[in-house]
Amino acid sequence: QVQLVESGGGLVQAGGSLRLSCGASGRTFSRYLMGWFRQAPGKEREFVGAISRSGSSTYYADSVKGRFTISRDNVKNTVDLQMNSLKPEDTAVYYCAASYSGSYGRAALLTQYGDWGQGTQVTVSS
């Protein structure tokens, strides 16, 4: 099990940028597939992107591809989500999630992730 804490959310105008960070406890962070998800009011939680255990591969939802970038530091036990060209429809609570046994090929599946952060609010104004 790993404990996750997100930070970096806030209010930004459309077209702006934000960087979210997720810190993880434990000494086995590099063994976890890491994902970012988001949930807007009245909507289901949806996949944003994921990064492989080594950090060599990333995978994004079509809605954020080309605008968002995920990176991780397996020494500092952090995973970041850089969000550029933000749109009002990106407004949501953003969650990082960890999967110890999940497959990178199924990284978009919410059910693969057993550990979740508390979430951080991102609001994009038009």
Buried (B, 14 or more C-beta within 10 A) or exposed (E): EBEBEBEBBEEBEEEBEBBBBBBBEBEEBEBBBBBBBBBBEEEEBBBBBBBBBEBEEBBBBEBBEEBBBBEBEBEEBBBBBBBBEBBEEBBBBBBBBBBBEBEBEEBBBBEBBBBBBEBBEBBBEE
